[in-house]
């Protein structure tokens, strides 16, 4: 009977990685909107890619991932030379002139510009869950029924969303001809987030514009 009473109330604490990491999920990128005014005969074989940020790590990760994904889909890709800290980010006219000069010097068809629209942070509390199930202990007439209680502690579910805009400018007209908005959710790292974002953008752009295969 002593062994039976040990099961009178069984409290099981479920310790999971969900609690430790704040309900982390794998990173993903979703395309939320896109617009295109690309001429049906116009081809964009060669592109200059630019991530608009003075942060060297962010710029390098984004541009390299985007270049790799675009090259895999048949584009020729170039990046703007120079250290991020030395570029005239605060002078729009100077920056535009520099990009235009490099694009024409490289004989590119378009300039693909990535900008961060906003970052959204959500933190929701998931309350403690208590689950009970009947447990039978013993044999024959000595069977005793008890309730086993399982407690799943409450935790915070954190969600980080990076809203990005990617715009394709025609080098000749200097007009925007293609634009895409995307949400990158809970990037596990800068590299992972950049990779997911680049893959999504390259897939859509490859379908929307003519280019080398």
N, C-alpha and C positions, 0 to 999 in steps of 0.2 A: 504493500500500500504506500510505503514511503516513496517508492519510485514513481508510483502513480501521481502522488501529490506534487511531485516535481514538475508535472505538466499542467498544474492547475492554471497558472498564468504564464505563458511563454511570450516574452517580449523580445521581438527580433528587430534590431536596428539595421536598416539596409544602408550600408555605406557604399556609395557609388561614386564613380568619377564625375557624374553629373553635378554633384554638389561641389566637388573640389574645383571644377572648372567653370562653374556658373552656367551650366547648360551650354557648353560650346558645341557648335555644329560645324560641319565642313563648309568651306567657303564655296560660293557659287556666284555667278553673274547672270542677271536676267536683263534682256533687252526690253525696255519699256516703251520706246517710241523711236521711229525713224522717218526721215523725209528725204526725198531725192528729186533733184531737177536735172540730173545728168542726161545729156543728149544721147540718143540711142546709138549714134555713130562714134561718139567720143570714147577714146581709150585712155586708161590711166595705167600705163605700164610701170612707170617709175614714180615713187613717192618719197617725199621728205617728211619724216615723222618728228613731232615735237610735243613733249609733255610740258605744259605751262606751269612750272614750279621752280623756284630757286633752290629747292632741296635736292642736292646731288643724288642722294640714294633713291628718292622717289622718282626723279627724272630718269636715271639710268635704268632702274628696274622696269618702269613702264615702257620706255622706248625700246629697250632690248627685247622685252617680251613681245611687244607689238611687231617689231621688225622680224623676229623669228617666225611668228605666226603668219605674217604677210608673205614672207619669202617662201614658206611652205606651200602657199597657195598661188605661187607664180608671179608675185610682184617683185620688182627691184626696189630696194629700200635704202635710204640714206638718212643720216642723222646730222643735226646741226653741230658743227665743231665748236670746241671751246668749253671751258669750265662753267658750270651753272652760275656760280657766284660772279662771274665776269660779264654775263649777258645783261643787257639793259632792260630788265623786266619792268621797271617803273616808267620807262619812256616808250609808250606804245608806238609812236612814229618811228623811233630808232629801231625798235625790235622788228616792226613790220618791214622796214627797209632791209635789215640784215637777213631776215628769212627770205624775202623776195630775191635778194642778190644771190644767196646760196642756192636757192631752188633753180634759178635760171642758169647759174654757173654749172650746176649738176645736170642740167637739161631734164629736169623732172617734169612730170605732167601735173602733179598735184602736191599739195601740202596737207598732211593729216595732223590736225591739232587736237590734243586732249586737254580738257580743263575740268577741274573739280568744281561741281556746282554747289554741293553741300555735303556735310556728314551728319547722319542722324543716329542718335544713341537712344536705345530703348532698354528699360530695365523693369521687368515685371516679376512680381513675387508669386510663386506657386506655393500655396499653403500645404501644410502637413496633411498627409493622407493616412488614415487608419483603416486597415483591412482585417476583418475577423473571419476565421473559418473553423468549423467544428473538427475536433480531434478525438478519436476513440483510443483509449489505453486499457490494456488488460485482455483477458481471454474468457470466453463463455459468460457465466453469470457475474464475473468480476469486472466486466467492462465498465469503464467510467468515461463519460463524455465531458470534454472541456472545450473552451474556445481559445484558439491560438491567435494572438494579436500580432500583426505585422505593422510596424510604423515606418512610413517613408517620410523622412524629415522635409520640411519646406526648403525651398531654394530660390535663388534669383535667376531668372532667365534673361541673359543679356544679349542684345542684338545690335550690331553695328552695321550701318548701311552707308556705303560711299556712292553718291550719285555723280556720275561722270557724263560729260558731253564730249563727243568726238565729231569733229567737223572736217570735211574735205573741201579744200579751196582749190579752184582751178588756177594754175600758174599764169596763164595768159590773161584771163579776165579778172583775176584776184577776187572772184566772187565765190561764196559758199555754194556748193552744188550738192552736198550730201551731209546729213546730220543724223546722229544717233545718240539716244539717251539710254544709259544702262545703270543698273543697281548691282554693286558688288557687296554681298552680304557675308558678314563674319569671316573675313579673310584670316586664315590661320597664320599667315606671315605676309610680309611685303611681297616676297617672291611668288607665293601661292596666289595672292590676290591679283597681282599683275598678270600672271599666266592665265588665270580664269577670264579676266577682263579682255586680254588680247585675243584669246581664242574666240570669244564671242563676237568681238568687233570684226576680226578677220573673216569669219564665216559669213557674216551679213554683207560686208563690203565686197567680198568676192562674188557673191550672188548678184549684187546690185550694179556693179560697174564692169565694163569690158577691160580685160588685161591679159597679159601673157600667161600661158598655161605651163 
